Amino acid sequence: DDIPGGAIVLDLVYNPLKTRLLEEAERAGAKPISGIEVLVYQGAYAFRLWTGREAPVEVMRAAAIKALKRGGSDEDCQG
């Protein structure tokens, strides 16, 4: 189906980072949002609840992407 040009398309899938749906949305001129953003911001929200501090979202995103590219090892997400 056609994706409207001004649409926002959110795919909850985070592996692969860019799904076929997101590629099609991008080609249609829509704003694609990857599931990695949902994953990272869920973690950031939990971090803030547990610690009372703002989460390092950029660090979390980079660690999540690095882990996915390496096959998802827990060691990749540890400092």
MMTF fields as JSON, N, C-alpha, C and O atoms, coordinates in Angstrom:
{
  "mmtfVersion": "1.0.0",
  "mmtfProducer": "UNKNOWN",
  "numBonds": 315,
  "numAtoms": 316,
  "numGroups": 79,
  "numChains": 1,
  "numModels": 1,
  "chainsPerModel": [1],
  "groupsPerChain": [79],
  "chainIdList": ["A"],
  "bondAtomList": [4, 2, 8, 6, 12, 10, 16, 14, 20, 18, 24, 22, 28, 26, 32, 30, 36, 34, 40, 38, 44, 42, 48, 46, 52, 50, 56, 54, 60, 58, 64, 62, 68, 66, 72, 70, 76, 74, 80, 78, 84, 82, 88, 86, 92, 90, 96, 94, 100, 98, 104, 102, 108, 106, 112, 110, 116, 114, 120, 118, 124, 122, 128, 126, 132, 130, 136, 134, 140, 138, 144, 142, 148, 146, 152, 150, 156, 154, 160, 158, 164, 162, 168, 166, 172, 170, 176, 174, 180, 178, 184, 182, 188, 186, 192, 190, 196, 194, 200, 198, 204, 202, 208, 206, 212, 210, 216, 214, 220, 218, 224, 222, 228, 226, 232, 230, 236, 234, 240, 238, 244, 242, 248, 246, 252, 250, 256, 254, 260, 258, 264, 262, 268, 266, 272, 270, 276, 274, 280, 278, 284, 282, 288, 286, 292, 290, 296, 294, 300, 298, 304, 302, 308, 306, 312, 310],
  "bondOrderList": [1, 1, 1, 1, 1, 1, 1, 1, 1, 1, 1, 1, 1, 1, 1, 1, 1, 1, 1, 1, 1, 1, 1, 1, 1, 1, 1, 1, 1, 1, 1, 1, 1, 1, 1, 1, 1, 1, 1, 1, 1, 1, 1, 1, 1, 1, 1, 1, 1, 1, 1, 1, 1, 1, 1, 1, 1, 1, 1, 1, 1, 1, 1, 1, 1, 1, 1, 1, 1, 1, 1, 1, 1, 1, 1, 1, 1, 1],
  "groupList": [{"groupName": "ASP", "atomNameList": ["N", "CA", "C", "O"], "elementList": ["N", "C", "C", "O"], "formalChargeList": [0, 0, 0, 0], "bondAtomList": [1, 0, 2, 1, 3, 2], "bondOrderList": [1, 1, 2], "singleLetterCode": "D", "chemCompType": "L-PEPTIDE LINKING"}, {"groupName": "ILE", "atomNameList": ["N", "CA", "C", "O"], "elementList": ["N", "C", "C", "O"], "formalChargeList": [0, 0, 0, 0], "bondAtomList": [1, 0, 2, 1, 3, 2], "bondOrderList": [1, 1, 2], "singleLetterCode": "I", "chemCompType": "L-PEPTIDE LINKING"}, {"groupName": "PRO", "atomNameList": ["N", "CA", "C", "O"], "elementList": ["N", "C", "C", "O"], "formalChargeList": [0, 0, 0, 0], "bondAtomList": [1, 0, 2, 1, 3, 2], "bondOrderList": [1, 1, 2], "singleLetterCode": "P", "chemCompType": "L-PEPTIDE LINKING"}, {"groupName": "GLY", "atomNameList": ["N", "CA", "C", "O"], "elementList": ["N", "C", "C", "O"], "formalChargeList": [0, 0, 0, 0], "bondAtomList": [1, 0, 2, 1, 3, 2], "bondOrderList": [1, 1, 2], "singleLetterCode": "G", "chemCompType": "PEPTIDE LINKING"}, {"groupName": "ALA", "atomNameList": ["N", "CA", "C", "O"], "elementList": ["N", "C", "C", "O"], "formalChargeList": [0, 0, 0, 0], "bondAtomList": [1, 0, 2, 1, 3, 2], "bondOrderList": [1, 1, 2], "singleLetterCode": "A", "chemCompType": "L-PEPTIDE LINKING"}, {"groupName": "VAL", "atomNameList": ["N", "CA", "C", "O"], "elementList": ["N", "C", "C", "O"], "formalChargeList": [0, 0, 0, 0], "bondAtomList": [1, 0, 2, 1, 3, 2], "bondOrderList": [1, 1, 2], "singleLetterCode": "V", "chemCompType": "L-PEPTIDE LINKING"}, {"groupName": "LEU", "atomNameList": ["N", "CA", "C", "O"], "elementList": ["N", "C", "C", "O"], "formalChargeList": [0, 0, 0, 0], "bondAtomList": [1, 0, 2, 1, 3, 2], "bondOrderList": [1, 1, 2], "singleLetterCode": "L", "chemCompType": "L-PEPTIDE LINKING"}, {"groupName": "TYR", "atomNameList": ["N", "CA", "C", "O"], "elementList": ["N", "C", "C", "O"], "formalChargeList": [0, 0, 0, 0], "bondAtomList": [1, 0, 2, 1, 3, 2], "bondOrderList": [1, 1, 2], "singleLetterCode": "Y", "chemCompType": "L-PEPTIDE LINKING"}, {"groupName": "ASN", "atomNameList": ["N", "CA", "C", "O"], "elementList": ["N", "C", "C", "O"], "formalChargeList": [0, 0, 0, 0], "bondAtomList": [1, 0, 2, 1, 3, 2], "bondOrderList": [1, 1, 2], "singleLetterCode": "N", "chemCompType": "L-PEPTIDE LINKING"}, {"groupName": "LYS", "atomNameList": ["N", "CA", "C", "O"], "elementList": ["N", "C", "C", "O"], "formalChargeList": [0, 0, 0, 0], "bondAtomList": [1, 0, 2, 1, 3, 2], "bondOrderList": [1, 1, 2], "singleLetterCode": "K", "chemCompType": "L-PEPTIDE LINKING"}, {"groupName": "THR", "atomNameList": ["N", "CA", "C", "O"], "elementList": ["N", "C", "C", "O"], "formalChargeList": [0, 0, 0, 0], "bondAtomList": [1, 0, 2, 1, 3, 2], "bondOrderList": [1, 1, 2], "singleLetterCode": "T", "chemCompType": "L-PEPTIDE LINKING"}, {"groupName": "ARG", "atomNameList": ["N", "CA", "C", "O"], "elementList": ["N", "C", "C", "O"], "formalChargeList": [0, 0, 0, 0], "bondAtomList": [1, 0, 2, 1, 3, 2], "bondOrderList": [1, 1, 2], "singleLetterCode": "R", "chemCompType": "L-PEPTIDE LINKING"}, {"groupName": "GLU", "atomNameList": ["N", "CA", "C", "O"], "elementList": ["N", "C", "C", "O"], "formalChargeList": [0, 0, 0, 0], "bondAtomList": [1, 0, 2, 1, 3, 2], "bondOrderList": [1, 1, 2], "singleLetterCode": "E", "chemCompType": "L-PEPTIDE LINKING"}, {"groupName": "SER", "atomNameList": ["N", "CA", "C", "O"], "elementList": ["N", "C", "C", "O"], "formalChargeList": [0, 0, 0, 0], "bondAtomList": [1, 0, 2, 1, 3, 2], "bondOrderList": [1, 1, 2], "singleLetterCode": "S", "chemCompType": "L-PEPTIDE LINKING"}, {"groupName": "GLN", "atomNameList": ["N", "CA", "C", "O"], "elementList": ["N", "C", "C", "O"], "formalChargeList": [0, 0, 0, 0], "bondAtomList": [1, 0, 2, 1, 3, 2], "bondOrderList": [1, 1, 2], "singleLetterCode": "Q", "chemCompType": "L-PEPTIDE LINKING"}, {"groupName": "PHE", "atomNameList": ["N", "CA", "C", "O"], "elementList": ["N", "C", "C", "O"], "formalChargeList": [0, 0, 0, 0], "bondAtomList": [1, 0, 2, 1, 3, 2], "bondOrderList": [1, 1, 2], "singleLetterCode": "F", "chemCompType": "L-PEPTIDE LINKING"}, {"groupName": "TRP", "atomNameList": ["N", "CA", "C", "O"], "elementList": ["N", "C", "C", "O"], "formalChargeList": [0, 0, 0, 0], "bondAtomList": [1, 0, 2, 1, 3, 2], "bondOrderList": [1, 1, 2], "singleLetterCode": "W", "chemCompType": "L-PEPTIDE LINKING"}, {"groupName": "MET", "atomNameList": ["N", "CA", "C", "O"], "elementList": ["N", "C", "C", "O"], "formalChargeList": [0, 0, 0, 0], "bondAtomList": [1, 0, 2, 1, 3, 2], "bondOrderList": [1, 1, 2], "singleLetterCode": "M", "chemCompType": "L-PEPTIDE LINKING"}, {"groupName": "CYS", "atomNameList": ["N", "CA", "C", "O"], "elementList": ["N", "C", "C", "O"], "formalChargeList": [0, 0, 0, 0], "bondAtomList": [1, 0, 2, 1, 3, 2], "bondOrderList": [1, 1, 2], "singleLetterCode": "C", "chemCompType": "L-PEPTIDE LINKING"}],
  "groupTypeList": [0, 0, 1, 2, 3, 3, 4, 1, 5, 6, 0, 6, 5, 7, 8, 2, 6, 9, 10, 11, 6, 6, 12, 12, 4, 12, 11, 4, 3, 4, 9, 2, 1, 13, 3, 1, 12, 5, 6, 5, 7, 14, 3, 4, 7, 4, 15, 11, 6, 16, 10, 3, 11, 12, 4, 2, 5, 12, 5, 17, 11, 4, 4, 4, 1, 9, 4, 6, 9, 11, 3, 3, 13, 0, 12, 0, 18, 14, 3],
  "groupIdList": [1, 2, 3, 4, 5, 6, 7, 8, 9, 10, 11, 12, 13, 14, 15, 16, 17, 18, 19, 20, 21, 22, 23, 24, 25, 26, 27, 28, 29, 30, 31, 32, 33, 34, 35, 36, 37, 38, 39, 40, 41, 42, 43, 44, 45, 46, 47, 48, 49, 50, 51, 52, 53, 54, 55, 56, 57, 58, 59, 60, 61, 62, 63, 64, 65, 66, 67, 68, 69, 70, 71, 72, 73, 74, 75, 76, 77, 78, 79],
  "secStructList": [7, 7, 7, 7, 6, 6, 7, 3, 3, 3, 7, 7, 7, 7, 1, 1, 1, 1, 7, 2, 2, 2, 2, 2, 2, 2, 2, 6, 6, 7, 3, 3, 3, 7, 2, 2, 2, 2, 2, 2, 2, 2, 2, 2, 2, 2, 2, 2, 2, 2, 2, 1, 1, 7, 7, 7, 2, 2, 2, 2, 2, 2, 2, 2, 2, 2, 2, 2, 2, 6, 6, 7, 7, 4, 4, 4, 4, 7, 7],
  "xCoordList": [0.827, 0.0, 0.864, 2.034, 0.27, 1.009, 1.114, 0.179, 2.265, 2.503, 2.453, 3.2, 1.6, 1.53, 2.858, 3.554, 3.19, 4.46, 4.721, 5.87, 3.726, 3.944, 3.745, 3.763, 3.558, 3.26, 4.478, 5.619, 4.213, 5.246, 5.039, 3.948, 6.084, 5.985, 6.907, 8.125, 6.311, 7.055, 7.004, 5.927, 8.168, 8.261, 8.901, 10.021, 8.212, 8.74, 9.898, 10.598, 10.107, 11.23, 12.527, 12.634, 13.511, 14.79, 15.956, 17.086, 15.712, 16.763, 16.146, 15.469, 16.374, 17.372, 16.954, 15.776, 17.943, 17.677, 16.77, 15.902, 16.965, 16.132, 15.379, 15.946, 14.105, 13.27, 12.776, 12.94, 12.182, 11.609, 10.549, 10.477, 9.729, 8.707, 9.34, 8.86, 10.412, 11.062, 11.718, 11.717, 12.276, 12.856, 11.778, 11.983, 10.629, 9.523, 8.989, 8.657, 8.908, 8.447, 9.39, 8.95, 10.675, 11.676, 11.558, 11.601, 11.41, 11.248, 9.99, 9.964, 8.951, 7.689, 7.72, 6.775, 8.803, 8.9, 8.292, 8.074, 8.022, 7.506, 8.681, 9.835, 8.369, 9.415, 9.478, 8.552, 10.557, 10.675, 11.289, 12.256, 10.722, 11.259, 11.461, 10.522, 12.692, 13.058, 12.669, 12.561, 12.462, 12.173, 13.291, 13.06, 14.499, 15.611, 15.312, 15.731, 14.591, 14.23, 13.282, 13.417, 12.322, 11.398, 12.169, 11.976, 13.033, 13.839, 14.677, 14.699, 15.357, 16.235, 15.43, 15.822, 14.314, 13.543, 12.787, 12.52, 12.435, 11.886, 12.947, 12.663, 14.159, 15.262, 15.57, 15.857, 15.512, 15.789, 14.736, 15.058, 13.491, 12.413, 12.625, 12.494, 12.95, 13.202, 14.408, 14.381, 15.456, 16.653, 16.285, 16.714, 15.482, 15.078, 14.228, 14.387, 13.325, 12.504, 13.354, 13.122, 14.326, 15.137, 16.183, 16.483, 16.735, 17.857, 17.511, 18.221, 16.423, 16.084, 16.931, 16.838, 17.756, 18.624, 18.207, 17.593, 18.549, 18.29, 19.227, 20.399, 18.704, 19.483, 20.377, 20.016, 21.531, 22.417, 21.926, 22.474, 20.89, 20.2, 21.151, 21.088, 22.019, 22.933, 23.871, 24.147, 24.355, 25.234, 24.461, 24.974, 23.236, 22.399, 22.113, 22.184, 21.787, 21.509, 22.749, 22.657, 23.896, 25.142, 25.456, 25.875, 25.259, 25.526, 24.569, 24.975, 23.308, 22.32, 22.638, 22.568, 22.985, 23.325, 24.589, 24.664, 25.58, 26.82, 26.537, 27.071, 25.697, 25.354, 24.632, 24.909, 23.717, 22.996, 23.942, 23.828, 24.868, 25.806, 26.748, 27.243, 26.997, 27.889, 27.138, 27.746, 25.847, 25.076, 24.354, 23.807, 24.338, 23.529, 24.139, 23.398, 25.448, 26.094, 25.853, 25.958, 25.528, 25.347, 26.619, 26.548, 27.773, 29.045, 29.192, 29.878, 28.554, 28.658, 27.949, 28.274, 26.995, 26.233, 26.783, 26.242, 27.832, 28.407, 29.605, 30.393, 29.729, 30.79, 32.083, 33.06],
  "yCoordList": [-1.194, 0.0, 1.248, 1.215, 2.341, 3.601, 4.243, 4.195, 4.841, 5.557, 7.044, 7.502, 7.814, 9.251, 9.943, 9.576, 10.925, 11.62, 12.262, 12.285, 12.775, 13.456, 12.57, 13.054, 11.289, 10.367, 10.122, 10.331, 9.683, 9.183, 7.68, 7.213, 6.924, 5.467, 4.906, 5.074, 4.24, 3.644, 2.135, 1.54, 1.525, 0.07, -0.378, 0.03, -1.208, -1.645, -2.616, -2.879, -3.148, -4.056, -3.255, -2.168, -3.786, -3.073, -3.852, -3.363, -5.027, -5.791, -6.515, -7.529, -6.001, -5.02, -3.589, -3.298, -2.721, -1.326, -0.651, 0.141, -0.957, -0.369, -1.498, -2.231, -1.625, -2.665, -2.234, -1.085, -3.165, -2.855, -1.757, -0.854, -1.843, -0.815, 0.563, 1.527, 0.666, 1.963, 2.463, 3.664, 1.558, 1.949, 2.494, 3.507, 1.822, 2.285, 3.627, 4.496, 3.797, 5.065, 6.2, 7.289, 5.937, 6.946, 7.334, 8.515, 6.332, 6.611, 7.429, 8.229, 7.231, 7.942, 9.36, 10.127, 9.703, 11.027, 11.111, 12.204, 9.963, 9.917, 9.929, 9.772, 10.116, 10.098, 8.698, 8.298, 7.943, 6.6, 6.639, 7.362, 5.86, 5.745, 4.267, 3.473, 3.909, 2.518, 2.072, 2.887, 0.786, 0.212, 0.429, 0.355, 0.695, 0.949, 2.19, 2.269, 3.152, 4.357, 4.01, 4.534, 3.127, 2.69, 1.96, 2.225, 1.048, 0.286, 1.214, 1.068, 2.159, 3.076, 3.963, 4.144, 4.515, 5.412, 4.673, 5.255, 3.402, 2.601, 2.436, 2.57, 2.146, 2.006, 3.312, 3.324, 4.416, 5.726, 6.084, 6.647, 5.759, 6.027, 5.216, 5.741, 3.943, 3.082, 3.585, 3.598, 3.994, 4.524, 5.708, 5.79, 6.627, 7.811, 7.424, 7.998, 6.45, 5.992, 5.388, 5.647, 4.592, 3.874, 4.756, 4.58, 5.703, 6.48, 7.922, 8.564, 8.441, 9.843, 10.772, 11.992, 10.202, 11.007, 10.829, 9.827, 11.81, 11.684, 10.633, 10.548, 9.859, 8.79, 9.338, 10.309, 8.728, 9.112, 8.461, 7.456, 9.054, 8.45, 8.165, 7.088, 9.096, 8.883, 7.708, 6.914, 7.597, 6.483, 5.17, 4.166, 5.189, 3.99, 3.555, 2.37, 4.529, 4.214, 3.615, 2.604, 4.232, 3.737, 2.325, 1.48, 2.061, 0.724, -0.308, -1.429, 0.059, -0.871, -1.202, -2.362, -0.192, -0.423, -1.26, -2.167, -0.966, -1.743, -3.206, -4.107, -3.439, -4.812, -5.538, -6.709, -4.858, -5.484, -5.85, -6.923, -4.956, -5.216, -6.368, -7.041, -6.594, -7.686, -8.96, -9.943, -8.958, -10.155, -10.149, -11.173, -9.004, -8.871, -9.34, -9.641, -9.416, -9.852, -8.855, -7.645, -9.364, -8.498, -7.726, -6.609, -8.304, -7.645, -6.335, -5.426, -6.222, -5.004, -3.827, -2.677, -4.085, -3.016, -2.63, -1.736, -3.279, -2.973, -2.054, -2.206, -1.091, -0.106, -0.601, 0.148],
  "zCoordList": [0.0, 0.0, 0.0, 0.383, -0.435, -0.493, 0.884, 1.683, 1.142, 2.394, 2.079, 1.214, 2.748, 2.485, 2.796, 3.743, 2.004, 2.14, 3.483, 3.925, 4.141, 5.415, 6.633, 7.764, 6.41, 7.512, 8.398, 7.986, 9.597, 10.503, 10.572, 10.899, 10.266, 10.252, 11.325, 11.265, 12.302, 13.406, 13.266, 13.23, 13.186, 13.136, 14.442, 14.751, 15.208, 16.502, 16.375, 17.353, 15.191, 14.954, 15.062, 14.493, 15.789, 15.901, 15.32, 15.329, 14.826, 14.157, 12.975, 13.148, 11.776, 11.367, 11.73, 11.938, 11.798, 12.143, 11.123, 11.491, 9.857, 8.806, 8.108, 7.298, 8.43, 7.841, 6.461, 6.052, 5.775, 4.456, 4.584, 3.75, 5.636, 5.864, 6.002, 5.406, 6.783, 6.98, 5.704, 5.435, 4.92, 3.63, 2.704, 2.036, 2.662, 1.821, 2.309, 1.502, 3.615, 4.179, 3.794, 3.425, 3.883, 3.525, 2.053, 1.708, 1.193, -0.247, -0.526, -1.461, 0.279, 0.082, 0.652, 0.469, 1.341, 1.94, 3.333, 3.855, 3.93, 5.299, 6.274, 5.877, 7.546, 8.568, 9.178, 9.883, 8.918, 9.486, 10.887, 11.129, 11.801, 13.156, 13.45, 13.386, 13.77, 14.015, 15.42, 16.336, 15.572, 16.876, 17.88, 19.087, 17.398, 18.32, 19.169, 20.324, 18.596, 19.354, 20.496, 21.601, 20.229, 21.277, 22.37, 23.556, 21.971, 22.924, 23.807, 25.029, 23.183, 23.917, 24.869, 26.022, 24.401, 25.258, 26.357, 27.409, 26.141, 27.242, 28.33, 29.52, 27.903, 28.85, 29.557, 30.754, 28.817, 29.408, 30.454, 31.5, 30.169, 31.122, 32.401, 33.507, 32.24, 33.4, 34.194, 35.424, 33.497, 34.154, 35.043, 36.194, 34.493, 35.251, 36.468, 37.545, 36.295, 37.425, 38.536, 39.717, 38.155, 39.139, 39.81, 40.991, 39.06, 39.588, 39.925, 40.699, 39.35, 39.535, 38.686, 38.813, 37.821, 36.949, 35.493, 35.127, 34.677, 33.244, 32.656, 33.024, 31.763, 31.139, 30.031, 29.367, 29.831, 28.725, 27.422, 26.971, 26.836, 25.692, 24.534, 23.942, 24.205, 23.073, 23.34, 22.44, 24.565, 24.943, 24.863, 24.37, 25.348, 25.312, 23.873, 23.548, 23.015, 21.609, 20.947, 20.251, 21.163, 20.56, 21.045, 20.254, 22.338, 22.882, 22.308, 22.002, 22.161, 21.604, 20.154, 19.75, 19.373, 17.965, 17.859, 17.03, 18.688, 18.686, 19.013, 18.366, 20.018, 20.404, 19.275, 19.014, 18.61, 17.497, 16.359, 15.766, 16.063, 14.967, 15.284, 14.379, 16.575, 16.98, 17.322, 17.747, 17.146, 17.413, 18.743, 19.151, 19.434, 20.628, 21.929, 22.865, 22.034, 23.272, 24.398, 24.194, 25.594, 26.758, 27.086, 27.598, 26.799, 27.103, 26.345, 26.813, 25.175, 24.385, 25.036, 24.74, 25.909, 26.547, 27.911, 28.562, 28.349, 29.655, 29.481, 28.548, 30.405, 30.326, 30.666, 30.633]
}
